[in-house]
Amino acid sequence: METEIEAIKQVVATVQHAQQNELPDEFVSLFRPDAIWTTAHGKRLTGRDEISAFTHQVLPGAMKDSTAGYEVVHVLFIRPDVAAVKVRQRPVTLDGTPIEDENEGSPLYIMSKEDGQWRLAAGQNTIVQT
């Protein structure tokens, strides 16, 4: 399972890379075609096309002042090819310094292994209230 966890961590690292570098196509490529995604503000997006349209609208320019760091904190294998992945999403400055006065995100990703690749099947982000 360690190899699978490392592959899952790589998907999360790619989410971070795509977000930090404002690369909507890289981000969208991580999803299954029928994925469900709910933003931290509760907007539900269904299917890769809808996720893509939203991401292409909001991601460019979103990281001009700050970004986020992503850390996998727990992986639960529901089946060998399906995993629930809990992530810590910390706001950081563009040089990677944590921003202490902004709320973290607490995403939960459901991932499935499709043709040997881990893909995002569903995601729910939640802003952590302090």
Backbone atoms as SQL, in Angstrom:
CREATE TABLE atoms (id INTEGER PRIMARY KEY, chain TEXT, resi INTEGER, resn TEXT, atom TEXT, x REAL, y REAL, z REAL);
INSERT INTO atoms VALUES
  (1, 'A', 1, 'MET', 'N', 0.815, -1.211, 0.000),
  (2, 'A', 1, 'MET', 'CA', 0.000, 0.000, 0.000),
  (3, 'A', 1, 'MET', 'C', 0.856, 1.272, 0.000),
  (4, 'A', 2, 'GLU', 'N', 2.098, 1.161, 0.445),
  (5, 'A', 2, 'GLU', 'CA', 2.960, 2.359, 0.490),
  (6, 'A', 2, 'GLU', 'C', 3.140, 2.964, -0.904),
  (7, 'A', 3, 'THR', 'N', 3.270, 2.118, -1.924),
  (8, 'A', 3, 'THR', 'CA', 3.408, 2.611, -3.297),
  (9, 'A', 3, 'THR', 'C', 2.155, 3.367, -3.720),
  (10, 'A', 4, 'GLU', 'N', 0.987, 2.847, -3.338),
  (11, 'A', 4, 'GLU', 'CA', -0.272, 3.514, -3.684),
  (12, 'A', 4, 'GLU', 'C', -0.401, 4.846, -2.952),
  (13, 'A', 5, 'ILE', 'N', -0.006, 4.871, -1.692),
  (14, 'A', 5, 'ILE', 'CA', -0.062, 6.126, -0.932),
  (15, 'A', 5, 'ILE', 'C', 0.849, 7.166, -1.566),
  (16, 'A', 6, 'GLU', 'N', 2.021, 6.759, -1.998),
  (17, 'A', 6, 'GLU', 'CA', 2.930, 7.699, -2.655),
  (18, 'A', 6, 'GLU', 'C', 2.323, 8.225, -3.955),
  (19, 'A', 7, 'ALA', 'N', 1.653, 7.366, -4.709),
  (20, 'A', 7, 'ALA', 'CA', 1.001, 7.796, -5.948),
  (21, 'A', 7, 'ALA', 'C', -0.131, 8.779, -5.646),
  (22, 'A', 8, 'ILE', 'N', -0.875, 8.536, -4.589),
  (23, 'A', 8, 'ILE', 'CA', -1.946, 9.449, -4.167),
  (24, 'A', 8, 'ILE', 'C', -1.348, 10.783, -3.737),
  (25, 'A', 9, 'LYS', 'N', -0.275, 10.743, -2.980),
  (26, 'A', 9, 'LYS', 'CA', 0.397, 11.989, -2.564),
  (27, 'A', 9, 'LYS', 'C', 0.869, 12.784, -3.775),
  (28, 'A', 10, 'GLN', 'N', 1.279, 12.089, -4.825),
  (29, 'A', 10, 'GLN', 'CA', 1.711, 12.783, -6.036),
  (30, 'A', 10, 'GLN', 'C', 0.547, 13.506, -6.702),
  (31, 'A', 11, 'VAL', 'N', -0.646, 12.904, -6.687),
  (32, 'A', 11, 'VAL', 'CA', -1.822, 13.593, -7.228),
  (33, 'A', 11, 'VAL', 'C', -2.090, 14.864, -6.430),
  (34, 'A', 12, 'VAL', 'N', -2.019, 14.771, -5.111),
  (35, 'A', 12, 'VAL', 'CA', -2.248, 15.951, -4.264),
  (36, 'A', 12, 'VAL', 'C', -1.159, 16.997, -4.516),
  (37, 'A', 13, 'ALA', 'N', 0.070, 16.566, -4.712),
  (38, 'A', 13, 'ALA', 'CA', 1.159, 17.498, -5.035),
  (39, 'A', 13, 'ALA', 'C', 0.878, 18.193, -6.374),
  (40, 'A', 14, 'THR', 'N', 0.274, 17.479, -7.311),
  (41, 'A', 14, 'THR', 'CA', -0.078, 18.078, -8.596),
  (42, 'A', 14, 'THR', 'C', -1.221, 19.066, -8.438),
  (43, 'A', 15, 'VAL', 'N', -2.177, 18.768, -7.553),
  (44, 'A', 15, 'VAL', 'CA', -3.223, 19.752, -7.229),
  (45, 'A', 15, 'VAL', 'C', -2.554, 21.031, -6.738),
  (46, 'A', 16, 'GLN', 'N', -1.624, 20.895, -5.795),
  (47, 'A', 16, 'GLN', 'CA', -0.920, 22.067, -5.261),
  (48, 'A', 16, 'GLN', 'C', -0.181, 22.807, -6.368),
  (49, 'A', 17, 'HIS', 'N', 0.560, 22.084, -7.187),
  (50, 'A', 17, 'HIS', 'CA', 1.324, 22.708, -8.274),
  (51, 'A', 17, 'HIS', 'C', 0.403, 23.466, -9.226),
  (52, 'A', 18, 'ALA', 'N', -0.692, 22.844, -9.611),
  (53, 'A', 18, 'ALA', 'CA', -1.627, 23.475, -10.544),
  (54, 'A', 18, 'ALA', 'C', -2.246, 24.725, -9.931),
  (55, 'A', 19, 'GLN', 'N', -2.598, 24.657, -8.653),
  (56, 'A', 19, 'GLN', 'CA', -3.180, 25.816, -7.982),
  (57, 'A', 19, 'GLN', 'C', -2.147, 26.936, -7.860),
  (58, 'A', 20, 'GLN', 'N', -0.978, 26.604, -7.346),
  (59, 'A', 20, 'GLN', 'CA', 0.038, 27.631, -7.100),
  (60, 'A', 20, 'GLN', 'C', 0.502, 28.307, -8.380),
  (61, 'A', 21, 'ASN', 'N', 0.503, 27.561, -9.475),
  (62, 'A', 21, 'ASN', 'CA', 0.975, 28.103, -10.745),
  (63, 'A', 21, 'ASN', 'C', -0.153, 28.483, -11.696),
  (64, 'A', 22, 'GLU', 'N', -1.388, 28.442, -11.181),
  (65, 'A', 22, 'GLU', 'CA', -2.573, 28.843, -11.928),
  (66, 'A', 22, 'GLU', 'C', -2.656, 28.121, -13.274),
  (67, 'A', 23, 'LEU', 'N', -2.615, 26.789, -13.205),
  (68, 'A', 23, 'LEU', 'CA', -2.651, 25.942, -14.397),
  (69, 'A', 23, 'LEU', 'C', -3.953, 25.154, -14.426),
  (70, 'A', 24, 'PRO', 'N', -5.038, 25.754, -14.915),
  (71, 'A', 24, 'PRO', 'CA', -6.335, 25.082, -14.866),
  (72, 'A', 24, 'PRO', 'C', -6.367, 23.758, -15.630),
  (73, 'A', 25, 'ASP', 'N', -5.692, 23.655, -16.766),
  (74, 'A', 25, 'ASP', 'CA', -5.723, 22.403, -17.526),
  (75, 'A', 25, 'ASP', 'C', -5.041, 21.274, -16.756),
  (76, 'A', 26, 'GLU', 'N', -3.937, 21.577, -16.084),
  (77, 'A', 26, 'GLU', 'CA', -3.257, 20.562, -15.266),
  (78, 'A', 26, 'GLU', 'C', -4.178, 20.111, -14.136),
  (79, 'A', 27, 'PHE', 'N', -4.857, 21.051, -13.490),
  (80, 'A', 27, 'PHE', 'CA', -5.781, 20.738, -12.411),
  (81, 'A', 27, 'PHE', 'C', -6.915, 19.838, -12.905),
  (82, 'A', 28, 'VAL', 'N', -7.549, 20.238, -13.984),
  (83, 'A', 28, 'VAL', 'CA', -8.706, 19.516, -14.508),
  (84, 'A', 28, 'VAL', 'C', -8.315, 18.114, -14.981),
  (85, 'A', 29, 'SER', 'N', -7.091, 17.935, -15.429),
  (86, 'A', 29, 'SER', 'CA', -6.648, 16.624, -15.923),
  (87, 'A', 29, 'SER', 'C', -6.634, 15.556, -14.830),
  (88, 'A', 30, 'LEU', 'N', -6.704, 15.969, -13.580),
  (89, 'A', 30, 'LEU', 'CA', -6.657, 15.031, -12.455),
  (90, 'A', 30, 'LEU', 'C', -8.000, 14.367, -12.164),
  (91, 'A', 31, 'PHE', 'N', -9.075, 14.834, -12.800),
  (92, 'A', 31, 'PHE', 'CA', -10.424, 14.379, -12.494),
  (93, 'A', 31, 'PHE', 'C', -10.912, 13.294, -13.442),
  (94, 'A', 32, 'ARG', 'N', -11.763, 12.417, -12.907),
  (95, 'A', 32, 'ARG', 'CA', -12.552, 11.513, -13.750),
  (96, 'A', 32, 'ARG', 'C', -13.541, 12.377, -14.536),
  (97, 'A', 33, 'PRO', 'N', -14.006, 11.902, -15.686),
  (98, 'A', 33, 'PRO', 'CA', -14.983, 12.685, -16.461),
  (99, 'A', 33, 'PRO', 'C', -16.278, 12.975, -15.698),
  (100, 'A', 34, 'ASP', 'N', -16.684, 12.073, -14.788),
  (101, 'A', 34, 'ASP', 'CA', -17.948, 12.215, -14.063),
  (102, 'A', 34, 'ASP', 'C', -17.768, 12.706, -12.629),
  (103, 'A', 35, 'ALA', 'N', -16.657, 13.330, -12.346),
  (104, 'A', 35, 'ALA', 'CA', -16.329, 13.748, -10.976),
  (105, 'A', 35, 'ALA', 'C', -17.332, 14.760, -10.423),
  (106, 'A', 36, 'ILE', 'N', -17.389, 14.793, -9.104),
  (107, 'A', 36, 'ILE', 'CA', -18.188, 15.788, -8.362),
  (108, 'A', 36, 'ILE', 'C', -17.212, 16.563, -7.487),
  (109, 'A', 37, 'TRP', 'N', -17.315, 17.884, -7.501),
  (110, 'A', 37, 'TRP', 'CA', -16.395, 18.727, -6.753),
  (111, 'A', 37, 'TRP', 'C', -17.205, 19.799, -6.048),
  (112, 'A', 38, 'THR', 'N', -16.973, 19.998, -4.761),
  (113, 'A', 38, 'THR', 'CA', -17.626, 21.068, -4.021),
  (114, 'A', 38, 'THR', 'C', -16.548, 21.982, -3.455),
  (115, 'A', 39, 'THR', 'N', -16.639, 23.253, -3.789),
  (116, 'A', 39, 'THR', 'CA', -15.645, 24.225, -3.355),
  (117, 'A', 39, 'THR', 'C', -15.795, 24.515, -1.862),
  (118, 'A', 40, 'ALA', 'N', -14.812, 25.203, -1.305),
  (119, 'A', 40, 'ALA', 'CA', -14.847, 25.570, 0.118),
  (120, 'A', 40, 'ALA', 'C', -16.028, 26.483, 0.438),
  (121, 'A', 41, 'HIS', 'N', -16.565, 27.150, -0.572),
  (122, 'A', 41, 'HIS', 'CA', -17.706, 28.045, -0.361),
  (123, 'A', 41, 'HIS', 'C', -19.025, 27.384, -0.737),
  (124, 'A', 42, 'GLY', 'N', -19.000, 26.061, -0.979),
  (125, 'A', 42, 'GLY', 'CA', -20.223, 25.302, -1.168),
  (126, 'A', 42, 'GLY', 'C', -20.738, 25.205, -2.592),
  (127, 'A', 43, 'LYS', 'N', -19.992, 25.687, -3.557),
  (128, 'A', 43, 'LYS', 'CA', -20.438, 25.569, -4.952),
  (129, 'A', 43, 'LYS', 'C', -20.188, 24.146, -5.429),
  (130, 'A', 44, 'ARG', 'N', -21.252, 23.471, -5.885),
  (131, 'A', 44, 'ARG', 'CA', -21.152, 22.102, -6.390),
  (132, 'A', 44, 'ARG', 'C', -20.920, 22.132, -7.890),
  (133, 'A', 45, 'LEU', 'N', -19.919, 21.385, -8.327),
  (134, 'A', 45, 'LEU', 'CA', -19.584, 21.263, -9.742),
  (135, 'A', 45, 'LEU', 'C', -19.668, 19.792, -10.106),
  (136, 'A', 46, 'THR', 'N', -20.376, 19.476, -11.176),
  (137, 'A', 46, 'THR', 'CA', -20.582, 18.089, -11.567),
  (138, 'A', 46, 'THR', 'C', -20.021, 17.864, -12.966),
  (139, 'A', 47, 'GLY', 'N', -19.095, 16.939, -13.067),
  (140, 'A', 47, 'GLY', 'CA', -18.484, 16.587, -14.343),
  (141, 'A', 47, 'GLY', 'C', -17.265, 17.435, -14.644),
  (142, 'A', 48, 'ARG', 'N', -16.333, 16.831, -15.369),
  (143, 'A', 48, 'ARG', 'CA', -15.071, 17.505, -15.696),
  (144, 'A', 48, 'ARG', 'C', -15.304, 18.789, -16.480),
  (145, 'A', 49, 'ASP', 'N', -16.310, 18.823, -17.371),
  (146, 'A', 49, 'ASP', 'CA', -16.558, 20.037, -18.161),
  (147, 'A', 49, 'ASP', 'C', -16.951, 21.210, -17.268),
  (148, 'A', 50, 'GLU', 'N', -17.828, 20.958, -16.304),
  (149, 'A', 50, 'GLU', 'CA', -18.258, 22.032, -15.392),
  (150, 'A', 50, 'GLU', 'C', -17.108, 22.446, -14.474),
  (151, 'A', 51, 'ILE', 'N', -16.338, 21.483, -13.994),
  (152, 'A', 51, 'ILE', 'CA', -15.168, 21.783, -13.164),
  (153, 'A', 51, 'ILE', 'C', -14.174, 22.622, -13.972),
  (154, 'A', 52, 'SER', 'N', -13.985, 22.261, -15.221),
  (155, 'A', 52, 'SER', 'CA', -13.063, 22.989, -16.093),
  (156, 'A', 52, 'SER', 'C', -13.524, 24.428, -16.316),
  (157, 'A', 53, 'ALA', 'N', -14.790, 24.614, -16.636),
  (158, 'A', 53, 'ALA', 'CA', -15.303, 25.965, -16.890),
  (159, 'A', 53, 'ALA', 'C', -15.116, 26.850, -15.659),
  (160, 'A', 54, 'PHE', 'N', -15.456, 26.322, -14.491),
  (161, 'A', 54, 'PHE', 'CA', -15.307, 27.087, -13.254),
  (162, 'A', 54, 'PHE', 'C', -13.837, 27.394, -12.988),
  (163, 'A', 55, 'THR', 'N', -12.968, 26.392, -13.120),
  (164, 'A', 55, 'THR', 'CA', -11.554, 26.562, -12.818),
  (165, 'A', 55, 'THR', 'C', -10.906, 27.560, -13.770),
  (166, 'A', 56, 'HIS', 'N', -11.251, 27.496, -15.051),
  (167, 'A', 56, 'HIS', 'CA', -10.698, 28.452, -16.013),
  (168, 'A', 56, 'HIS', 'C', -11.171, 29.873, -15.730),
  (169, 'A', 57, 'GLN', 'N', -12.306, 30.000, -15.065),
  (170, 'A', 57, 'GLN', 'CA', -12.834, 31.323, -14.732),
  (171, 'A', 57, 'GLN', 'C', -12.161, 31.893, -13.479),
  (172, 'A', 58, 'VAL', 'N', -11.941, 31.074, -12.455),
  (173, 'A', 58, 'VAL', 'CA', -11.493, 31.605, -11.166),
  (174, 'A', 58, 'VAL', 'C', -9.997, 31.459, -10.892),
  (175, 'A', 59, 'LEU', 'N', -9.329, 30.486, -11.499),
  (176, 'A', 59, 'LEU', 'CA', -7.933, 30.249, -11.137),
  (177, 'A', 59, 'LEU', 'C', -6.973, 31.308, -11.666),
  (178, 'A', 60, 'PRO', 'N', -7.067, 31.712, -12.929),
  (179, 'A', 60, 'PRO', 'CA', -6.121, 32.740, -13.382),
  (180, 'A', 60, 'PRO', 'C', -6.259, 34.022, -12.557),
  (181, 'A', 61, 'GLY', 'N', -5.167, 34.429, -11.936),
  (182, 'A', 61, 'GLY', 'CA', -5.156, 35.630, -11.098),
  (183, 'A', 61, 'GLY', 'C', -5.461, 35.379, -9.642),
  (184, 'A', 62, 'ALA', 'N', -5.896, 34.176, -9.296),
  (185, 'A', 62, 'ALA', 'CA', -6.295, 33.890, -7.916),
  (186, 'A', 62, 'ALA', 'C', -5.106, 33.826, -6.957),
  (187, 'A', 63, 'MET', 'N', -3.913, 33.603, -7.461),
  (188, 'A', 63, 'MET', 'CA', -2.760, 33.415, -6.594),
  (189, 'A', 63, 'MET', 'C', -1.811, 34.618, -6.614),
  (190, 'A', 64, 'LYS', 'N', -2.316, 35.800, -6.956),
  (191, 'A', 64, 'LYS', 'CA', -1.432, 36.954, -7.057),
  (192, 'A', 64, 'LYS', 'C', -0.918, 37.419, -5.703),
  (193, 'A', 65, 'ASP', 'N', -1.672, 37.182, -4.622),
  (194, 'A', 65, 'ASP', 'CA', -1.255, 37.641, -3.295),
  (195, 'A', 65, 'ASP', 'C', -0.832, 36.506, -2.371),
  (196, 'A', 66, 'SER', 'N', -1.463, 35.350, -2.502),
  (197, 'A', 66, 'SER', 'CA', -1.143, 34.214, -1.642),
  (198, 'A', 66, 'SER', 'C', -1.596, 32.937, -2.337),
  (199, 'A', 67, 'THR', 'N', -1.231, 31.811, -1.750),
  (200, 'A', 67, 'THR', 'CA', -1.582, 30.520, -2.317),
  (201, 'A', 67, 'THR', 'C', -1.828, 29.541, -1.167),
  (202, 'A', 68, 'ALA', 'N', -1.712, 28.259, -1.420),
  (203, 'A', 68, 'ALA', 'CA', -1.928, 27.264, -0.367),
  (204, 'A', 68, 'ALA', 'C', -0.941, 26.118, -0.530),
  (205, 'A', 69, 'GLY', 'N', -0.597, 25.536, 0.601),
  (206, 'A', 69, 'GLY', 'CA', 0.190, 24.316, 0.625),
  (207, 'A', 69, 'GLY', 'C', -0.725, 23.157, 0.994),
  (208, 'A', 70, 'TYR', 'N', -0.497, 21.998, 0.398),
  (209, 'A', 70, 'TYR', 'CA', -1.354, 20.831, 0.594),
  (210, 'A', 70, 'TYR', 'C', -0.536, 19.707, 1.227),
  (211, 'A', 71, 'GLU', 'N', -1.109, 19.082, 2.243),
  (212, 'A', 71, 'GLU', 'CA', -0.443, 17.968, 2.921),
  (213, 'A', 71, 'GLU', 'C', -1.452, 16.836, 3.124),
  (214, 'A', 72, 'VAL', 'N', -1.112, 15.661, 2.638),
  (215, 'A', 72, 'VAL', 'CA', -1.952, 14.485, 2.884),
  (216, 'A', 72, 'VAL', 'C', -1.771, 14.095, 4.347),
  (217, 'A', 73, 'VAL', 'N', -2.879, 14.046, 5.098),
  (218, 'A', 73, 'VAL', 'CA', -2.789, 13.710, 6.520),
  (219, 'A', 73, 'VAL', 'C', -3.363, 12.333, 6.838),
  (220, 'A', 74, 'HIS', 'N', -4.177, 11.778, 5.922),
  (221, 'A', 74, 'HIS', 'CA', -4.718, 10.440, 6.163),
  (222, 'A', 74, 'HIS', 'C', -5.246, 9.860, 4.853),
  (223, 'A', 75, 'VAL', 'N', -5.004, 8.578, 4.657),
  (224, 'A', 75, 'VAL', 'CA', -5.552, 7.855, 3.506),
  (225, 'A', 75, 'VAL', 'C', -6.280, 6.626, 4.033),
  (226, 'A', 76, 'LEU', 'N', -7.541, 6.491, 3.653),
  (227, 'A', 76, 'LEU', 'CA', -8.347, 5.324, 3.994),
  (228, 'A', 76, 'LEU', 'C', -8.682, 4.603, 2.698),
  (229, 'A', 77, 'PHE', 'N', -8.177, 3.384, 2.546),
  (230, 'A', 77, 'PHE', 'CA', -8.508, 2.601, 1.364),
  (231, 'A', 77, 'PHE', 'C', -9.860, 1.937, 1.593),
  (232, 'A', 78, 'ILE', 'N', -10.845, 2.372, 0.833),
  (233, 'A', 78, 'ILE', 'CA', -12.187, 1.798, 0.894),
  (234, 'A', 78, 'ILE', 'C', -12.175, 0.445, 0.184),
  (235, 'A', 79, 'ARG', 'N', -11.472, 0.411, -0.912),
  (236, 'A', 79, 'ARG', 'CA', -11.128, -0.793, -1.675),
  (237, 'A', 79, 'ARG', 'C', -9.705, -0.549, -2.169),
  (238, 'A', 80, 'PRO', 'N', -9.036, -1.543, -2.715),
  (239, 'A', 80, 'PRO', 'CA', -7.671, -1.303, -3.206),
  (240, 'A', 80, 'PRO', 'C', -7.586, -0.219, -4.279),
  (241, 'A', 81, 'ASP', 'N', -8.702, 0.028, -4.989),
  (242, 'A', 81, 'ASP', 'CA', -8.695, 1.022, -6.058),
  (243, 'A', 81, 'ASP', 'C', -9.551, 2.253, -5.756),
  (244, 'A', 82, 'VAL', 'N', -9.961, 2.415, -4.505),
  (245, 'A', 82, 'VAL', 'CA', -10.748, 3.576, -4.082),
  (246, 'A', 82, 'VAL', 'C', -10.231, 4.030, -2.720),
  (247, 'A', 83, 'ALA', 'N', -9.948, 5.325, -2.606),
  (248, 'A', 83, 'ALA', 'CA', -9.401, 5.841, -1.347),
  (249, 'A', 83, 'ALA', 'C', -10.059, 7.168, -0.980),
  (250, 'A', 84, 'ALA', 'N', -10.273, 7.343, 0.324),
  (251, 'A', 84, 'ALA', 'CA', -10.665, 8.628, 0.886),
  (252, 'A', 84, 'ALA', 'C', -9.385, 9.278, 1.391),
  (253, 'A', 85, 'VAL', 'N', -9.138, 10.505, 0.951),
  (254, 'A', 85, 'VAL', 'CA', -7.871, 11.168, 1.237),
  (255, 'A', 85, 'VAL', 'C', -8.149, 12.486, 1.945),
  (256, 'A', 86, 'LYS', 'N', -7.699, 12.593, 3.184),
  (257, 'A', 86, 'LYS', 'CA', -7.874, 13.814, 3.963),
  (258, 'A', 86, 'LYS', 'C', -6.636, 14.677, 3.780),
  (259, 'A', 87, 'VAL', 'N', -6.852, 15.953, 3.482),
  (260, 'A', 87, 'VAL', 'CA', -5.780, 16.876, 3.153),
  (261, 'A', 87, 'VAL', 'C', -5.846, 18.098, 4.074),
  (262, 'A', 88, 'ARG', 'N', -4.694, 18.592, 4.451),
  (263, 'A', 88, 'ARG', 'CA', -4.580, 19.869, 5.156),
  (264, 'A', 88, 'ARG', 'C', -4.160, 20.903, 4.125),
  (265, 'A', 89, 'GLN', 'N', -4.944, 21.949, 4.022),
  (266, 'A', 89, 'GLN', 'CA', -4.701, 23.015, 3.043),
  (267, 'A', 89, 'GLN', 'C', -4.390, 24.295, 3.812),
  (268, 'A', 90, 'ARG', 'N', -3.110, 24.669, 3.821),
  (269, 'A', 90, 'ARG', 'CA', -2.679, 25.832, 4.599),
  (270, 'A', 90, 'ARG', 'C', -2.432, 27.033, 3.701),
  (271, 'A', 91, 'PRO', 'N', -3.009, 28.184, 4.040),
  (272, 'A', 91, 'PRO', 'CA', -2.703, 29.397, 3.282),
  (273, 'A', 91, 'PRO', 'C', -1.238, 29.780, 3.513),
  (274, 'A', 92, 'VAL', 'N', -0.557, 30.113, 2.421),
  (275, 'A', 92, 'VAL', 'CA', 0.846, 30.510, 2.498),
  (276, 'A', 92, 'VAL', 'C', 1.082, 31.700, 1.576),
  (277, 'A', 93, 'THR', 'N', 2.150, 32.451, 1.892),
  (278, 'A', 93, 'THR', 'CA', 2.569, 33.528, 1.005),
  (279, 'A', 93, 'THR', 'C', 3.172, 32.910, -0.247),
  (280, 'A', 94, 'LEU', 'N', 3.460, 33.727, -1.215),
  (281, 'A', 94, 'LEU', 'CA', 4.023, 33.220, -2.466),
  (282, 'A', 94, 'LEU', 'C', 5.388, 32.581, -2.275),
  (283, 'A', 95, 'ASP', 'N', 6.087, 32.925, -1.177),
  (284, 'A', 95, 'ASP', 'CA', 7.384, 32.282, -0.907),
  (285, 'A', 95, 'ASP', 'C', 7.244, 31.070, 0.018),
  (286, 'A', 96, 'GLY', 'N', 5.992, 30.680, 0.362),
  (287, 'A', 96, 'GLY', 'CA', 5.751, 29.476, 1.149),
  (288, 'A', 96, 'GLY', 'C', 5.632, 29.671, 2.645),
  (289, 'A', 97, 'THR', 'N', 5.675, 30.904, 3.121),
  (290, 'A', 97, 'THR', 'CA', 5.531, 31.182, 4.551),
  (291, 'A', 97, 'THR', 'C', 4.060, 31.055, 4.954),
  (292, 'A', 98, 'PRO', 'N', 3.763, 30.264, 6.000),
  (293, 'A', 98, 'PRO', 'CA', 2.361, 30.144, 6.441),
  (294, 'A', 98, 'PRO', 'C', 1.766, 31.500, 6.825),
  (295, 'A', 99, 'ILE', 'N', 0.507, 31.685, 6.487),
  (296, 'A', 99, 'ILE', 'CA', -0.229, 32.894, 6.848),
  (297, 'A', 99, 'ILE', 'C', -1.083, 32.532, 8.055),
  (298, 'A', 100, 'GLU', 'N', -0.731, 33.048, 9.190),
  (299, 'A', 100, 'GLU', 'CA', -1.351, 32.637, 10.456),
  (300, 'A', 100, 'GLU', 'C', -2.774, 33.154, 10.644),
  (301, 'A', 101, 'ASP', 'N', -3.135, 34.279, 10.046),
  (302, 'A', 101, 'ASP', 'CA', -4.453, 34.863, 10.311),
  (303, 'A', 101, 'ASP', 'C', -5.508, 34.497, 9.271),
  (304, 'A', 102, 'GLU', 'N', -5.227, 33.518, 8.406),
  (305, 'A', 102, 'GLU', 'CA', -6.216, 33.031, 7.443),
  (306, 'A', 102, 'GLU', 'C', -6.610, 31.604, 7.791),
  (307, 'A', 103, 'ASN', 'N', -7.868, 31.280, 7.578),
  (308, 'A', 103, 'ASN', 'CA', -8.366, 29.944, 7.887),
  (309, 'A', 103, 'ASN', 'C', -7.819, 28.907, 6.917),
  (310, 'A', 104, 'GLU', 'N', -7.538, 27.730, 7.453),
  (311, 'A', 104, 'GLU', 'CA', -7.108, 26.611, 6.634),
  (312, 'A', 104, 'GLU', 'C', -8.319, 25.996, 5.937),
  (313, 'A', 105, 'GLY', 'N', -8.030, 25.191, 4.918),
  (314, 'A', 105, 'GLY', 'CA', -9.041, 24.367, 4.288),
  (315, 'A', 105, 'GLY', 'C', -8.846, 22.928, 4.752),
  (316, 'A', 106, 'SER', 'N', -9.912, 22.153, 4.703),
  (317, 'A', 106, 'SER', 'CA', -9.856, 20.749, 5.114),
  (318, 'A', 106, 'SER', 'C', -10.530, 19.879, 4.049),
  (319, 'A', 107, 'PRO', 'N', -9.868, 19.728, 2.887),
  (320, 'A', 107, 'PRO', 'CA', -10.471, 18.939, 1.815),
  (321, 'A', 107, 'PRO', 'C', -10.516, 17.448, 2.128),
  (322, 'A', 108, 'LEU', 'N', -11.544, 16.801, 1.591),
  (323, 'A', 108, 'LEU', 'CA', -11.630, 15.349, 1.556),
  (324, 'A', 108, 'LEU', 'C', -11.783, 14.976, 0.095),
  (325, 'A', 109, 'TYR', 'N', -10.830, 14.207, -0.427),
  (326, 'A', 109, 'TYR', 'CA', -10.862, 13.751, -1.805),
  (327, 'A', 109, 'TYR', 'C', -11.206, 12.269, -1.821),
  (328, 'A', 110, 'ILE', 'N', -12.107, 11.883, -2.688),
  (329, 'A', 110, 'ILE', 'CA', -12.338, 10.471, -2.975),
  (330, 'A', 110, 'ILE', 'C', -11.637, 10.211, -4.303),
  (331, 'A', 111, 'MET', 'N', -10.707, 9.280, -4.279),
  (332, 'A', 111, 'MET', 'CA', -9.927, 8.993, -5.470),
  (333, 'A', 111, 'MET', 'C', -10.158, 7.553, -5.908),
  (334, 'A', 112, 'SER', 'N', -10.115, 7.345, -7.215),
  (335, 'A', 112, 'SER', 'CA', -10.238, 5.999, -7.755),
  (336, 'A', 112, 'SER', 'C', -9.096, 5.768, -8.733),
  (337, 'A', 113, 'LYS', 'N', -8.675, 4.520, -8.791),
  (338, 'A', 113, 'LYS', 'CA', -7.592, 4.166, -9.699),
  (339, 'A', 113, 'LYS', 'C', -8.208, 3.764, -11.031),
  (340, 'A', 114, 'GLU', 'N', -7.903, 4.515, -12.068),
  (341, 'A', 114, 'GLU', 'CA', -8.460, 4.340, -13.409),
  (342, 'A', 114, 'GLU', 'C', -7.315, 4.073, -14.377),
  (343, 'A', 115, 'ASP', 'N', -7.292, 2.911, -14.992),
  (344, 'A', 115, 'ASP', 'CA', -6.244, 2.564, -15.955),
  (345, 'A', 115, 'ASP', 'C', -4.848, 2.798, -15.383),
  (346, 'A', 116, 'GLY', 'N', -4.671, 2.422, -14.107),
  (347, 'A', 116, 'GLY', 'CA', -3.370, 2.526, -13.467),
  (348, 'A', 116, 'GLY', 'C', -3.032, 3.891, -12.892),
  (349, 'A', 117, 'GLN', 'N', -3.938, 4.855, -13.026),
  (350, 'A', 117, 'GLN', 'CA', -3.691, 6.214, -12.528),
  (351, 'A', 117, 'GLN', 'C', -4.739, 6.589, -11.483),
  (352, 'A', 118, 'TRP', 'N', -4.310, 7.196, -10.389),
  (353, 'A', 118, 'TRP', 'CA', -5.249, 7.710, -9.401),
  (354, 'A', 118, 'TRP', 'C', -5.873, 8.992, -9.928),
  (355, 'A', 119, 'ARG', 'N', -7.196, 9.079, -9.846),
  (356, 'A', 119, 'ARG', 'CA', -7.965, 10.232, -10.325),
  (357, 'A', 119, 'ARG', 'C', -8.887, 10.732, -9.213),
  (358, 'A', 120, 'LEU', 'N', -9.176, 12.017, -9.250),
  (359, 'A', 120, 'LEU', 'CA', -10.149, 12.590, -8.330),
  (360, 'A', 120, 'LEU', 'C', -11.549, 12.240, -8.824),
  (361, 'A', 121, 'ALA', 'N', -12.303, 11.550, -7.977),
  (362, 'A', 121, 'ALA', 'CA', -13.682, 11.188, -8.306),
  (363, 'A', 121, 'ALA', 'C', -14.664, 12.143, -7.641),
  (364, 'A', 122, 'ALA', 'N', -14.312, 12.589, -6.438),
  (365, 'A', 122, 'ALA', 'CA', -15.166, 13.529, -5.708),
  (366, 'A', 122, 'ALA', 'C', -14.291, 14.303, -4.732),
  (367, 'A', 123, 'GLY', 'N', -14.705, 15.512, -4.461),
  (368, 'A', 123, 'GLY', 'CA', -13.983, 16.323, -3.493),
  (369, 'A', 123, 'GLY', 'C', -14.918, 17.277, -2.787),
  (370, 'A', 124, 'GLN', 'N', -14.637, 17.472, -1.526),
  (371, 'A', 124, 'GLN', 'CA', -15.406, 18.422, -0.706),
  (372, 'A', 124, 'GLN', 'C', -14.398, 19.208, 0.109),
  (373, 'A', 125, 'ASN', 'N', -14.330, 20.491, -0.095),
  (374, 'A', 125, 'ASN', 'CA', -13.445, 21.325, 0.705),
  (375, 'A', 125, 'ASN', 'C', -14.282, 22.057, 1.746),
  (376, 'A', 126, 'THR', 'N', -13.717, 22.246, 2.903),
  (377, 'A', 126, 'THR', 'CA', -14.386, 22.935, 4.000),
  (378, 'A', 126, 'THR', 'C', -13.410, 23.934, 4.595),
  (379, 'A', 127, 'ILE', 'N', -13.844, 25.138, 4.815),
  (380, 'A', 127, 'ILE', 'CA', -13.016, 26.126, 5.504),
  (381, 'A', 127, 'ILE', 'C', -13.093, 25.814, 6.997),
  (382, 'A', 128, 'VAL', 'N', -11.936, 25.739, 7.642),
  (383, 'A', 128, 'VAL', 'CA', -11.856, 25.472, 9.061),
  (384, 'A', 128, 'VAL', 'C', -12.124, 26.772, 9.819),
  (385, 'A', 129, 'GLN', 'N', -13.166, 26.777, 10.609),
  (386, 'A', 129, 'GLN', 'CA', -13.502, 27.965, 11.417),
  (387, 'A', 129, 'GLN', 'C', -12.725, 27.931, 12.710),
  (388, 'A', 130, 'THR', 'N', -12.109, 29.028, 13.046),
  (389, 'A', 130, 'THR', 'CA', -11.337, 29.092, 14.297),
  (390, 'A', 130, 'THR', 'C', -12.014, 29.932, 15.328);
